[in-house]
Every structure is written in structure tokens, then in C-alpha cells.
Amino acid sequence: METMVASSITFFWISWISAARFAASARQNSGDLVTAYQLWAQVRANSPNRLLREIADREIDRIAQAIAEGRADLAVHRLGKPAVISH
């Protein structure tokens, strides 16, 4: 029973971190840099994953620079147009 509870807690925690990373990225790419900064800070503070903390650090620095220079384009990652590929 304890193993199931520990597994459930671990799954919940990993899911929360994944959701927080997705939310931070989505807010950043929508141009809401202040909220994205706060969400990335939560990912950095709470993720047990070193790689995610490094990504959060990089995005926090990028957002801080964009805000300081008044240039959202420095932090917003625009995606290309989706394409349909037929075989």
C-alpha cells in the first residue's frame, strides 16, 4: 500500500512539473512574459530534474532581458505554420 501511495505522489509531482513547464512555455509564447517568468520560476524552484531547472534558468534569463529591453520578440518563440504532408 505504501508503495502505491508513493508511486501516486511521484506521478502527481511529475505531472504537475510537466503541466507547469507547458503552462510557462505557452504563456511565454503568447507574449505574457510576466506570468511566464513566474511559472518558470516555480519550475526552477520545484523540479527535481536538473535539465528542467537549466531550461527554466535559460528561459527566465531570456524573459528578463526581453522585459528590460521592451522587446518581447527576444523571448517569444513563434512556431511555423502547420503543414499537411501527403504520401
N, C-alpha and C positions, 0 to 999 in steps of 0.2 A: 504494500500500500504506500509506504514512504517513497519508494522508487517511482511510482506513478505520479505522486504529488510533485516530486522533484522534477520529473520529466515535463509535467504540465506547466510548472512555473518556468522552466527553461524555455519551453516552446513559446509561452506567452511573452517572455522577455525578448526573445529573438524576434518574434512577430512585431512587438512594439518598436524595437530598434529599426526594423525594416520599414515599418509604416512611418516612423519619424523621418527616416532618410528620404523616403519617397515624398513626404509632405514638404520637407525642406527644399528638395530639388524642384518640385512643382511650383512652390511659391517663388523660388528664385527665378525660374524660367518664365513665370508670369509677370515678373517685374516687381513683386512685393518683397523688396530686399530687406526691409526691417524685420518682417516676420520670418523670412528665410534665415536671416542671421541668428535670430533667437532659436529657431528649430535646429539649425546646425550646431549651435552651442549646446543644446540638450543632447544631441547625438554624441558630440565630443565628450561631454561630461558623463554620459551613462553607458556608452558602448563598451563591451568587454573586448571588442575586436580592434586590434591595433590599426589595421588597414582602414577601417571606417573612421577611426579617430583622426588618422592622417588626411583622409579625404575631407572630413569636416574642417580641420585646420586650414587646408588649402582653400576651401570654399569661403570660410569666414574671412580669410585674408583678402580674397578676391572681392567679396561683398564690401568689406570695409574700405578698400581702395575705390570701388565704384561709388560708394556713398560720399567719400571725402572729395572726389573729383567731380561729383554730379554727373557721372556717366554710367548709367545702368547697363549700357552695352558691354561694359567690361566684365559683368557678372552674369548676364543673361545668355544662356546657351540656346540659340534658335535651332530648331530641328528643321530639316529639309522637308519638302513636300513628299507625302507618301506616294509610292508608285505601285501600280499593278503589274506584276510580271506574269506573262503567259508563257506556257511551254509549247 
